């Protein structure tokens, strides 16, 4: 019985001493540096865009695109206006007026060029480098005959 009590006290003493040693030793470790770049970014997802594709004088179908962008949150707070409507408008304009998008003759499409152009134009309209990156979450084409009325 005495052995069990002494063993229990020994275990408690070791636990207390090791906890104390860890609490004294931990503050001396260097803290990991937080990435300032990621701390100042805000992520915004736009509502889906429905962009008509017109060819041969009629609507051939619709592109349904969901655009996501990251922006500098410090600049957004100072502006008083959110860049979301500008990104949505510029995305619509870029895709609607793009002559390379022809779904009758499908070929590879340089989406990176288009996204960079959207970012550049939005930042130009806002007057500063607010939008850091523009991404596509969803990009689909639905033909006119596939649309349910």
N, C-alpha and C positions, 0 to 999 in steps of 0.2 A: 504494500500500500504506500509506503514511504517512497519507494522507487518511482511509482507512478506520479506522485505529487512533485517530486524533484524533477522528473522528466518534463512535466507540464510547465513548471516554472522556468526550466531551461529553454524550452521552445518559445515561451512568451518573451523572455529576455532577448533571445536571438532575433525574434520578429521586431521588437521595439527598436533594438539597436540597428538593424538593417534598414528599417523605415527611416530612422533619423539620418543615417549615413546617406541614403538616397536623396532625402530632402535637402541636405547640405550640399551634396555633390551636383545635383541637377542644375541649379542656377548658374554654375560655372561653365556649363556647356554653351557653345555659341548657338544663338537663335537662327533658324533658317530665314533667309531674306525673302520677303514677300515680293512677288513680281508686281511692280508698280503698273506695268502695262496692262495686266489683266485686272487689277483692282479698279482702274478707271474706265473700263469698258462696260457698256450695257448692251444687252442682246434683245433685239425686237423682231418679232415675227409679224409679218403683214397678213392681212386677210387675202384669200386667194383672188388672183386677177383672172378675169375672163376676157381674153383678147381675140376679137374676130380676125380671121384670115380671109382676106378678100382677093379673089383671082377671077379673071374672065368676067368681071362685072357682077359677081355674086359672092355671097358668103360661102366659103368652102367648109368652114368649121371654126372651132375655137381652141385657142391655147389656154389651158388652165395652169397657171403658175403660182406657186407660193414662194415668196421671196423673204429672206431673212437677212438682217444686217446687224453689224456691231458698230457702235458709235462711242465717242468719248463722252462720258457722263458729265465730266466737269464743264465741257463746252456747251452741252445741251442745257444745263442749269443756267448758264449765263446768257443763253440766247433768248429764252422765253418762247421758243417755238420748237416743236419736235420735228426731226427730219423725216419721220415716217411718211407723211403725205408727199414729200418731195421724192423720196425713193420710189413710192408707188407710182407717181406720175411719170417719173423718168423711165421706170421699168416698162410701163405701158407704151410710152412713146418709142423706146428703143426696139421693143419686140414688134410693135405694130408697123413701124416704118422700115423694118429690116427686109431688104430685098433678097437676102440669102436664104431666108426661110421659105422653102417651097415644098409643101408636103406631097405634091404630085410627083416630085423627083427627090426622093429621100437621099440625103448624103450627110456625112459628118458635119457637125456644126460647132464652131469655135465659141463656146459659151463663156469661156474666160475673157475673151476680148470684149464681149458684150457686157459682162459684169464689171469689168474695169472701167468701161465707158460710162456705165450707170454711176459708179462711185465718183468718177472724175467730174461728171456733169452736176451731180447733186452737191458735191463740195464747192464747185464753182458757183452754183446758185446760192448756196448758203454763205459763201464768202470766207470759209475756213475749212480746215481738214477735220470735220466732225465725223463723217462716216469713214470707218477704218476698213471694213470688209463687207462685201455683198455676196450672199450665197443663195443657192437655189435649193429649196427643200423638196419641191415637187414641180414637174414640168411635163404636161401631157397635152396631146392633141386629140380632140374629139371631132369627128366629121359631122357634117350637118345631118346626115341620115341616122347617125347614132344618138342624136339628141331626142329625148322623150319630151313630148309636149303635153 
